[in-house]
Amino acid sequence: MTILTWQARQSKQLTLVQMEELTGISKTTLNDIENEKTSPTLNQLEVIAQALDMKITELFKSDYK
């Protein structure tokens, strides 16, 4: 499974600082999620999806989606 938060954030032309403000998730954590250094919790995915006005399922790519 691949998390597509970077692509989604770029399509909305948002910086990590702006995403931090919208989500309450630190930019360091957001960056780690985007670089697949850590996996987001379901709660974090929900907050990110809300901030990007997207469905959670749009934030990841999987053969089992």
N, C-alpha and C positions, 0 to 999 in steps of 0.2 A: 504494500500500500504506500502510496506517495501522497504527502500532504502538499496541497497547492496554495498555501497561504501567501507565498511570495507573489505568485502570478496574479492572484486575486487582488492583493494590495496594490500591485503595479497597475493593474487595469483600472483601479479607482484613483490612481495617482496620489496615493497616500504615503507619507514617510513613516518610519518606525516610531518617531516621536508622536506623530498624529495618531497612529494606532494605539500607542500607549495611553494617550489621553482618552480615546474612545472606548478602550476596553478595560483599562485599569490593570493590564498585564504589562510588566516591565518590558522595555524595549530589548533588554538582554534576553529575556525568556522568549519573546517573539522572534528574535533573531535565531535563537537556538532551535525553535520549532521550524522556522523557514529553512534552516540548514540541516535539518534532520539530526541534530545533536541530541534532541529530547523529543519525546512524544507528548502532544498536548492531551490534557484531560478532556473528558466529554464536556465538562463545564466550560473550559477554556475555548473549545471548538464552538460551543454555542455562543459565547460572548463575541468571538471573532466573526462568526457568521452574521450576527446581529449588526455589528459595526460595519460590515461590508455589504449589508442588505442582501444576503445570500442564504441559501439553504446549507445546512451542515454538509449534506452529501455532495455539494458542489466544491467542497474544499479538499476532497481527496479523490485519488484515482485508484481503482481496485478492480480486479477481474470479478469480484464478488459483489459489486455495488448494486 
